[in-house]
Amino acid sequence: MKKFTLDFDQFYSEQEEDVIEVTWMGVRLTVKKAVPASLPIMMARSELAEGENATAYIYRAADEMLGKENVDALCRKGATAKGLATLISRLFEMINGSDDEEEDIQEGSDDGTVAKAPKESKK
């Protein structure tokens, strides 16, 4: 009998963590691309939910991704509900990929700027 062992703790701890740098309303945030498993579940439920339930899932996802303190700081600076929902949706797309129109976004430079590659013209 052969025995195979997978030490997932060791494998997972050796993985590099990619991040997305976000600046909104002067607040600079670092979002890990390795999100908690609960986040995709919340995002899927928000798409299926209606009204207040959908909104609640988005705000819970914002707290998970950005941290409650950062969400509160954005709100104090005047962030709108629509803006926060859009930010969370966009981050989720960047983390998991999007089936929508693909934008070729280059990695950020050391000074925090991000450049978008020019779109090819359609003939």
C-alpha beads as a LAMMPS data file, in Angstrom:
LAMMPS data file: protein, C-alpha beads

123 atoms
122 bonds

1 atom types
1 bond types

-500.0 500.0 xlo xhi
-500.0 500.0 ylo yhi
-500.0 500.0 zlo zhi

Masses

1 110.0

Atoms # bond

1 1 1 0.000 0.000 0.000
2 1 1 1.366 3.384 -1.002
3 1 1 0.779 6.375 1.181
4 1 1 0.697 9.871 -0.302
5 1 1 0.860 12.944 1.858
6 1 1 -0.005 16.489 0.918
7 1 1 1.236 19.077 3.372
8 1 1 -1.016 21.860 2.182
9 1 1 0.016 24.125 5.069
10 1 1 3.617 24.086 3.856
11 1 1 2.632 24.488 0.193
12 1 1 0.306 27.391 0.966
13 1 1 2.809 29.180 3.210
14 1 1 5.398 29.135 0.404
15 1 1 3.114 30.911 -2.084
16 1 1 3.847 34.543 -2.899
17 1 1 1.107 36.986 -2.095
18 1 1 0.133 39.256 -4.957
19 1 1 -1.538 42.519 -4.024
20 1 1 -3.529 45.260 -5.709
21 1 1 -2.754 48.834 -4.692
22 1 1 -5.872 51.015 -4.581
23 1 1 -6.106 54.750 -4.027
24 1 1 -9.536 56.280 -3.646
25 1 1 -10.384 59.636 -2.138
26 1 1 -6.783 59.963 -0.987
27 1 1 -6.921 56.718 1.000
28 1 1 -4.287 54.230 -0.144
29 1 1 -5.131 50.569 0.384
30 1 1 -3.378 47.298 -0.279
31 1 1 -5.728 44.447 -1.162
32 1 1 -4.459 40.870 -1.132
33 1 1 -5.309 38.878 -4.237
34 1 1 -5.676 35.795 -2.040
35 1 1 -9.081 36.578 -0.584
36 1 1 -10.865 34.681 2.176
37 1 1 -13.047 31.838 0.896
38 1 1 -16.095 33.623 2.284
39 1 1 -15.670 36.521 -0.166
40 1 1 -16.627 34.753 -3.425
41 1 1 -19.584 33.256 -1.597
42 1 1 -20.719 36.729 -0.482
43 1 1 -20.268 38.131 -3.999
44 1 1 -22.271 35.281 -5.538
45 1 1 -25.025 35.751 -2.967
46 1 1 -25.106 39.485 -3.669
47 1 1 -25.732 38.755 -7.343
48 1 1 -28.633 36.464 -6.438
49 1 1 -30.072 38.654 -3.694
50 1 1 -32.414 41.574 -4.162
51 1 1 -32.686 44.973 -2.518
52 1 1 -31.293 45.330 0.985
53 1 1 -29.843 41.814 1.056
54 1 1 -27.665 42.503 -1.996
55 1 1 -26.429 45.729 -0.430
56 1 1 -25.602 43.989 2.847
57 1 1 -23.473 41.389 1.036
58 1 1 -21.543 44.094 -0.818
59 1 1 -20.756 45.968 2.402
60 1 1 -19.725 42.773 4.178
61 1 1 -17.452 42.027 1.224
62 1 1 -16.009 45.561 1.472
63 1 1 -15.173 44.992 5.129
64 1 1 -13.527 41.639 4.241
65 1 1 -11.446 43.009 1.368
66 1 1 -10.509 46.452 2.620
67 1 1 -10.844 46.171 6.377
68 1 1 -13.582 47.801 8.430
69 1 1 -11.336 50.705 9.468
70 1 1 -10.520 51.517 5.848
71 1 1 -14.175 51.332 4.799
72 1 1 -15.053 53.682 7.657
73 1 1 -12.261 56.080 6.575
74 1 1 -13.594 56.126 3.012
75 1 1 -17.115 56.787 4.288
76 1 1 -15.883 59.687 6.441
77 1 1 -14.271 61.181 3.329
78 1 1 -17.600 61.041 1.491
79 1 1 -17.499 57.759 -0.426
80 1 1 -20.815 56.937 -2.060
81 1 1 -22.600 53.599 -1.789
82 1 1 -22.451 53.205 -5.558
83 1 1 -18.742 54.018 -5.593
84 1 1 -17.963 51.485 -2.871
85 1 1 -20.008 48.786 -4.596
86 1 1 -18.254 49.531 -7.892
87 1 1 -14.832 49.396 -6.232
88 1 1 -15.559 46.028 -4.630
89 1 1 -16.943 44.604 -7.876
90 1 1 -13.924 45.868 -9.849
91 1 1 -11.460 44.440 -7.300
92 1 1 -13.284 41.118 -7.369
93 1 1 -13.008 41.069 -11.182
94 1 1 -9.287 41.878 -10.995
95 1 1 -8.702 39.087 -8.492
96 1 1 -10.732 36.423 -10.276
97 1 1 -10.651 37.638 -13.861
98 1 1 -13.620 38.971 -15.767
99 1 1 -15.566 37.529 -18.674
100 1 1 -16.365 41.068 -19.795
101 1 1 -14.198 43.151 -22.095
102 1 1 -10.587 42.482 -21.171
103 1 1 -8.356 45.418 -20.359
104 1 1 -4.630 44.843 -20.455
105 1 1 -3.508 46.427 -17.210
106 1 1 0.181 46.506 -16.520
107 1 1 1.665 45.959 -13.081
108 1 1 2.101 49.079 -10.970
109 1 1 5.429 50.856 -10.836
110 1 1 7.375 51.589 -7.673
111 1 1 5.730 55.013 -7.352
112 1 1 2.262 53.442 -7.248
113 1 1 1.087 54.479 -10.691
114 1 1 -0.579 52.004 -13.022
115 1 1 -0.622 52.366 -16.771
116 1 1 -3.168 50.810 -19.062
117 1 1 -1.871 49.435 -22.318
118 1 1 -3.417 51.122 -25.360
119 1 1 -6.275 49.243 -26.936
120 1 1 -5.752 47.913 -30.406
121 1 1 -7.828 49.619 -33.074
122 1 1 -10.495 47.518 -34.735
123 1 1 -10.371 47.443 -38.512

Bonds

1 1 1 2
2 1 2 3
3 1 3 4
4 1 4 5
5 1 5 6
6 1 6 7
7 1 7 8
8 1 8 9
9 1 9 10
10 1 10 11
11 1 11 12
12 1 12 13
13 1 13 14
14 1 14 15
15 1 15 16
16 1 16 17
17 1 17 18
18 1 18 19
19 1 19 20
20 1 20 21
21 1 21 22
22 1 22 23
23 1 23 24
24 1 24 25
25 1 25 26
26 1 26 27
27 1 27 28
28 1 28 29
29 1 29 30
30 1 30 31
31 1 31 32
32 1 32 33
33 1 33 34
34 1 34 35
35 1 35 36
36 1 36 37
37 1 37 38
38 1 38 39
39 1 39 40
40 1 40 41
41 1 41 42
42 1 42 43
43 1 43 44
44 1 44 45
45 1 45 46
46 1 46 47
47 1 47 48
48 1 48 49
49 1 49 50
50 1 50 51
51 1 51 52
52 1 52 53
53 1 53 54
54 1 54 55
55 1 55 56
56 1 56 57
57 1 57 58
58 1 58 59
59 1 59 60
60 1 60 61
61 1 61 62
62 1 62 63
63 1 63 64
64 1 64 65
65 1 65 66
66 1 66 67
67 1 67 68
68 1 68 69
69 1 69 70
70 1 70 71
71 1 71 72
72 1 72 73
73 1 73 74
74 1 74 75
75 1 75 76
76 1 76 77
77 1 77 78
78 1 78 79
79 1 79 80
80 1 80 81
81 1 81 82
82 1 82 83
83 1 83 84
84 1 84 85
85 1 85 86
86 1 86 87
87 1 87 88
88 1 88 89
89 1 89 90
90 1 90 91
91 1 91 92
92 1 92 93
93 1 93 94
94 1 94 95
95 1 95 96
96 1 96 97
97 1 97 98
98 1 98 99
99 1 99 100
100 1 100 101
101 1 101 102
102 1 102 103
103 1 103 104
104 1 104 105
105 1 105 106
106 1 106 107
107 1 107 108
108 1 108 109
109 1 109 110
110 1 110 111
111 1 111 112
112 1 112 113
113 1 113 114
114 1 114 115
115 1 115 116
116 1 116 117
117 1 117 118
118 1 118 119
119 1 119 120
120 1 120 121
121 1 121 122
122 1 122 123
